[in-house]
């Protein structure tokens, strides 16, 4: 992905329709029209003046497969005293329509993020990515270091061969014929049953999700499931992830990780059923300037399960960067991996 791949077209904001995303108190949403795609962006403005004045540093949050910008609401609320927070719905996900070209590869999703950042002039940002969004964020940081101030990856979908067994059913969505078979076999499932299965897959302990939140999640799941392009987006995006695992040379995600210049925070859940915690050490070695946090009680979405721990780890990262700046460390200095340890947060 060369920087010349991206247009500098101006973003055109539009009013989100009444059926748009459900927002928590303090959030706003907008639709950004770009060449070939429209993106819904959820925002939470900075809530307190920074010490020394000036505007808060911007942050961009990128969700994973089947997710949406809503996955970041809790973390954005926690960080709003420090950052100007924006989370996008990737093309075809959440409330963003499918892209005109129907391309759901990791590279295409990365181009969408870069187009948004370029169009709105928000870079460099603190870039956060979860799962598929983590892989997308790695490509963005590797290709456009000018757009990324820091990189925080939560259970990033970096190539894991073979994948852990609990991740295989999700990967099978990429196999022709199997999604249709699954859709037929589960077509009578109630939204609550689908939601229970999803929460069991992505949470370390799904019991932490209360009844009100479960009901809201079920309603949102059903809304997405009823979209005429739901299966096409899921299947093509899953194939994009699987295909990214097979790329070699400079296009390999591991090779891309080695090119990232931004200070990187890696967060893994010990109970993750989709991205094995065993990949944490390899990832911490791949990124040249990295810190690693493992959370015993967390599954695949630590920012939803333990937003306060993710918040604390990110603030520690910024403090470390500020300390290095005061002591005269040069930008881009290669440092040894700092293991931030294993956070308390479950058995």
C-alpha positions as CSV (number, residue, x, y, z in Angstrom):
1,X,0.0,0.0,0.0
2,X,1.8,3.1,-1.2
3,X,0.8,6.5,-0.1
4,X,0.0,7.4,-3.7
5,X,-2.9,4.9,-3.6
6,X,-5.1,7.3,-1.6
7,X,-7.1,10.3,-2.7
8,X,-7.2,13.6,-0.9
9,X,-10.9,14.2,-1.6
10,X,-12.7,16.4,0.8
11,X,-15.1,14.7,3.2
12,X,-18.7,15.8,2.9
13,X,-20.6,15.5,6.2
14,X,-24.3,14.5,6.1
15,X,-27.0,14.0,8.7
16,X,-27.2,10.4,10.0
17,X,-30.7,9.2,9.1
18,X,-33.2,8.5,11.9
19,X,-32.5,4.8,11.7
20,X,-28.8,5.5,12.4
21,X,-26.6,4.2,15.2
22,X,-27.7,4.1,18.8
23,X,-25.5,6.7,20.6
24,X,-24.6,6.9,24.3
25,X,-24.7,10.2,26.1
26,X,-22.0,12.5,24.8
27,X,-21.7,10.8,21.4
28,X,-22.5,12.2,18.0
29,X,-22.5,10.5,14.6
30,X,-22.0,11.7,11.1
31,X,-21.8,10.3,7.6
32,X,-18.7,11.0,5.5
33,X,-18.9,10.6,1.8
34,X,-15.7,9.6,0.0
35,X,-15.0,8.4,-3.5
36,X,-16.6,4.9,-3.8
37,X,-17.8,4.7,-0.2
38,X,-19.7,6.3,2.6
39,X,-18.6,5.9,6.3
40,X,-20.6,6.5,9.4
41,X,-18.3,7.9,12.1
42,X,-19.1,7.9,15.8
43,X,-17.4,10.7,17.9
44,X,-17.0,11.7,21.5
45,X,-15.4,15.1,21.8
46,X,-12.7,16.0,24.3
47,X,-14.4,16.8,27.7
48,X,-11.9,18.8,29.6
49,X,-9.2,21.4,28.7
50,X,-5.7,20.0,28.3
51,X,-3.0,21.2,30.6
52,X,-1.2,23.9,28.8
53,X,-4.1,24.6,26.5
54,X,-4.5,23.6,22.8
55,X,-6.7,21.0,21.2
56,X,-6.8,17.3,22.3
57,X,-4.9,14.8,20.2
58,X,-7.2,12.9,17.9
59,X,-7.8,9.1,18.1
60,X,-9.3,6.8,15.6
61,X,-10.8,3.4,16.5
62,X,-11.3,0.5,14.1
63,X,-13.6,-2.5,15.0
64,X,-13.3,-6.1,14.1
65,X,-15.2,-8.6,12.0
66,X,-19.0,-8.4,12.6
67,X,-18.5,-5.4,14.9
68,X,-19.1,-1.7,14.6
69,X,-18.0,1.6,16.0
70,X,-20.3,0.9,19.0
71,X,-17.7,-1.6,20.3
72,X,-15.5,1.4,21.3
73,X,-18.1,3.5,23.2
74,X,-17.0,2.5,26.7
75,X,-13.3,3.1,25.9
76,X,-14.0,6.4,24.2
77,X,-16.0,7.6,27.2
78,X,-13.1,6.6,29.5
79,X,-10.5,8.4,27.3
80,X,-12.6,11.5,26.5
81,X,-10.8,13.6,29.1
82,X,-7.6,13.0,27.2
83,X,-8.4,12.5,23.5
84,X,-10.7,13.6,20.7
85,X,-12.2,10.2,19.9
86,X,-13.6,9.0,16.6
87,X,-14.7,5.4,15.6
88,X,-15.8,4.5,12.1
89,X,-18.1,1.7,10.9
90,X,-16.0,0.0,8.2
91,X,-17.7,-0.3,4.8
92,X,-20.6,-2.7,5.0
93,X,-20.5,-2.9,8.8
94,X,-22.5,-1.1,11.4
95,X,-24.4,1.7,9.6
96,X,-21.9,2.2,6.7
97,X,-23.2,0.9,3.4
98,X,-21.2,-1.5,1.3
99,X,-18.4,0.0,-0.9
100,X,-19.1,0.5,-4.5
101,X,-16.4,-2.0,-5.6
102,X,-17.5,-4.8,-3.2
103,X,-13.9,-5.1,-1.9
104,X,-13.6,-6.3,1.7
105,X,-10.0,-7.2,1.8
106,X,-7.8,-6.1,4.7
107,X,-6.0,-3.7,2.2
108,X,-9.4,-2.3,1.1
109,X,-10.5,-1.6,4.7
110,X,-7.1,0.0,5.3
111,X,-7.6,2.3,2.3
112,X,-11.0,3.3,3.7
113,X,-9.3,4.3,7.0
114,X,-6.6,6.2,5.2
115,X,-9.1,8.0,3.0
116,X,-11.0,9.1,6.0
117,X,-8.0,10.4,7.9
118,X,-6.6,12.2,4.8
119,X,-10.0,13.7,3.9
120,X,-10.6,15.1,7.4
121,X,-7.0,16.0,8.1
122,X,-6.9,14.3,11.5
123,X,-3.5,12.7,11.3
124,X,-1.4,11.8,13.1
125,X,-3.8,10.0,15.3
126,X,-3.7,7.5,18.1
127,X,-4.9,4.5,16.2
128,X,-6.7,1.7,17.9
129,X,-7.7,-1.6,16.3
130,X,-9.4,-4.8,17.4
131,X,-9.2,-8.2,15.7
132,X,-9.7,-7.6,12.0
133,X,-9.4,-3.9,12.7
134,X,-6.1,-4.6,14.3
135,X,-4.8,-6.1,11.0
136,X,-6.2,-3.1,9.2
137,X,-4.5,-0.7,11.6
138,X,-1.2,-2.5,11.1
139,X,-1.4,-1.9,7.4
140,X,-2.3,1.7,7.9
141,X,0.6,2.3,10.3
142,X,3.1,0.5,8.0
143,X,2.0,2.3,4.8
144,X,1.4,5.8,6.3
145,X,3.5,6.4,9.3
146,X,2.7,10.1,9.0
147,X,-0.9,9.3,10.0
148,X,-0.2,7.3,13.2
149,X,1.1,8.8,16.4
150,X,0.7,5.6,18.5
151,X,-0.8,2.1,17.7
152,X,-2.9,0.1,20.1
153,X,-3.8,-3.4,19.0
154,X,-6.4,-5.5,20.9
155,X,-6.3,-9.1,19.9
156,X,-5.1,-8.2,16.4
157,X,-5.8,-10.7,13.6
158,X,-2.2,-11.4,12.7
159,X,-1.5,-14.7,10.9
160,X,-1.7,-17.6,13.2
161,X,-1.1,-20.9,11.5
162,X,-2.7,-23.2,12.5
163,X,-5.4,-21.2,14.3
164,X,-6.7,-22.4,17.6
165,X,-9.6,-24.8,17.2
166,X,-12.2,-22.5,18.7
167,X,-11.5,-20.0,15.8
168,X,-12.0,-22.6,13.0
169,X,-15.8,-22.3,12.8
170,X,-15.4,-18.5,12.1
171,X,-12.8,-19.1,9.5
172,X,-15.1,-21.6,7.7
173,X,-17.3,-18.7,6.7
174,X,-14.7,-18.3,3.9
175,X,-15.4,-21.7,2.5
176,X,-17.9,-21.7,-0.5
177,X,-21.2,-23.3,0.4
178,X,-20.7,-23.5,4.1
179,X,-22.2,-20.0,5.0
180,X,-25.4,-20.9,3.1
181,X,-25.6,-24.2,5.0
182,X,-25.1,-22.5,8.3
183,X,-27.8,-19.9,7.4
184,X,-30.3,-22.6,6.6
185,X,-29.6,-24.6,9.7
186,X,-29.9,-21.5,12.0
187,X,-32.7,-19.6,10.3
188,X,-35.2,-20.4,13.0
189,X,-32.9,-19.1,15.8
190,X,-34.3,-16.2,17.8
191,X,-32.1,-13.1,18.0
192,X,-31.5,-13.9,21.7
193,X,-30.0,-17.2,20.8
194,X,-27.7,-15.7,18.2
195,X,-26.6,-13.1,20.6
196,X,-25.8,-15.6,23.3
197,X,-23.7,-17.6,20.9
198,X,-21.8,-14.4,19.8
199,X,-21.2,-13.3,23.4
200,X,-19.9,-16.7,24.3
201,X,-17.4,-16.5,21.5
202,X,-16.0,-13.0,22.1
203,X,-16.3,-12.5,25.9
204,X,-14.1,-14.2,28.4
205,X,-17.1,-14.3,30.7
206,X,-20.3,-13.5,28.9
207,X,-22.1,-13.4,32.2
208,X,-20.8,-9.9,32.8
209,X,-23.2,-8.7,30.1
210,X,-26.4,-7.7,31.9
211,X,-30.0,-8.2,30.6
212,X,-30.5,-4.7,29.3
213,X,-27.2,-4.8,27.3
214,X,-28.1,-8.3,26.0
215,X,-31.5,-7.1,24.8
216,X,-29.9,-4.1,23.1
217,X,-27.3,-6.4,21.5
218,X,-30.0,-8.8,20.3
219,X,-31.9,-6.0,18.6
220,X,-28.8,-4.7,16.9
221,X,-27.8,-8.2,15.8
222,X,-31.2,-8.7,14.3
223,X,-31.0,-5.4,12.5
224,X,-27.7,-6.3,10.9
225,X,-28.9,-9.9,10.1
226,X,-31.9,-8.5,8.2
227,X,-29.7,-6.4,5.9
228,X,-29.7,-7.8,2.4
229,X,-25.9,-7.6,2.2
230,X,-25.2,-9.1,5.7
231,X,-23.8,-12.5,4.5
232,X,-21.9,-11.0,1.6
233,X,-20.0,-8.6,3.9
234,X,-19.3,-11.3,6.5
235,X,-18.2,-13.9,3.9
236,X,-16.0,-11.5,1.9
237,X,-14.4,-10.0,5.0
238,X,-13.7,-13.4,6.4
239,X,-12.1,-14.4,3.1
240,X,-10.1,-11.2,3.3
241,X,-8.7,-12.2,6.7
242,X,-7.9,-15.7,5.6
243,X,-6.3,-14.5,2.4
244,X,-4.1,-12.1,4.4
245,X,-2.7,-15.0,6.3
246,X,-1.4,-16.5,3.1
247,X,0.4,-13.4,1.8
248,X,4.2,-13.6,1.8
249,X,7.0,-11.1,1.2
250,X,6.4,-7.4,1.8
251,X,2.7,-8.0,1.9
252,X,2.8,-10.3,4.9
253,X,1.2,-8.8,7.9
254,X,4.1,-9.9,10.0
255,X,6.5,-8.1,7.6
256,X,4.2,-5.1,7.8
257,X,4.4,-5.2,11.6
258,X,8.1,-5.0,11.4
259,X,7.8,-1.7,9.4
260,X,5.6,0.1,11.9
261,X,7.5,3.0,13.5
262,X,4.8,4.1,15.9
263,X,5.1,3.1,19.6
264,X,2.8,0.1,19.9
265,X,0.7,-1.3,22.7
266,X,-0.4,-4.9,22.4
267,X,-3.3,-6.2,24.5
268,X,-4.3,-9.9,24.6
269,X,-7.0,-11.8,26.5
270,X,-6.0,-15.1,28.0
271,X,-9.6,-16.4,27.4
272,X,-9.7,-15.3,23.8
273,X,-11.3,-18.0,21.6
274,X,-10.4,-16.3,18.3
275,X,-6.9,-15.0,18.7
276,X,-4.7,-17.1,20.8
277,X,-2.7,-15.4,23.6
278,X,0.2,-17.6,22.5
279,X,0.7,-15.1,19.7
280,X,1.4,-12.2,22.1
281,X,5.1,-12.8,22.4
282,X,5.6,-13.2,18.7
283,X,3.8,-9.9,18.2
284,X,5.8,-8.1,20.8
285,X,9.0,-9.2,19.0
286,X,7.7,-8.2,15.6
287,X,6.9,-4.6,16.5
288,X,10.1,-2.6,17.0
289,X,8.8,-0.4,19.8
290,X,6.2,-2.4,21.7
291,X,4.6,-2.9,25.1
292,X,2.5,-6.0,26.0
293,X,-0.4,-6.4,28.3
294,X,-2.2,-9.7,28.9
295,X,-5.5,-9.8,30.8
296,X,-6.4,-13.1,32.4
297,X,-10.2,-12.6,32.4
298,X,-10.5,-11.1,29.0
299,X,-11.7,-12.7,25.8
300,X,-11.5,-11.2,22.3
301,X,-12.8,-7.7,23.1
302,X,-10.9,-6.4,26.1
303,X,-11.9,-2.8,25.3
304,X,-15.5,-3.8,26.1
305,X,-14.7,-6.2,28.9
306,X,-12.0,-4.2,30.7
307,X,-12.0,-0.7,29.3
308,X,-10.4,0.7,32.5
309,X,-7.4,-1.6,32.0
310,X,-7.0,-0.7,28.4
311,X,-7.3,3.0,29.4
312,X,-4.6,2.7,32.0
313,X,-2.3,0.8,29.7
314,X,-2.7,3.5,26.9
315,X,-2.0,6.3,29.4
316,X,1.1,4.5,30.5
317,X,2.2,4.3,26.9
318,X,1.7,8.1,26.5
319,X,3.6,8.7,29.7
320,X,6.5,6.6,28.5
321,X,6.6,8.5,25.2
322,X,6.6,11.8,27.1
323,X,9.4,10.7,29.4
324,X,11.5,9.6,26.4
325,X,10.9,13.0,24.8
326,X,12.0,14.8,27.9
327,X,15.2,12.7,28.2
328,X,16.1,13.4,24.6
329,X,15.3,10.0,23.0
330,X,15.0,10.4,19.2
331,X,11.7,9.7,17.4
332,X,11.6,6.2,16.0
333,X,14.2,4.8,18.3
334,X,14.2,1.1,18.4
335,X,13.7,-0.1,22.0
336,X,13.5,-3.5,23.6
337,X,10.0,-4.8,24.2
338,X,8.7,-3.7,27.5
339,X,6.4,-6.3,29.0
340,X,3.7,-4.4,30.9
341,X,2.9,-7.6,32.8
342,X,-0.2,-9.5,33.3
343,X,-3.1,-7.4,34.6
344,X,-5.4,-8.5,37.3
345,X,-8.9,-9.0,35.9
346,X,-10.1,-12.5,36.4
347,X,-9.2,-16.0,37.2
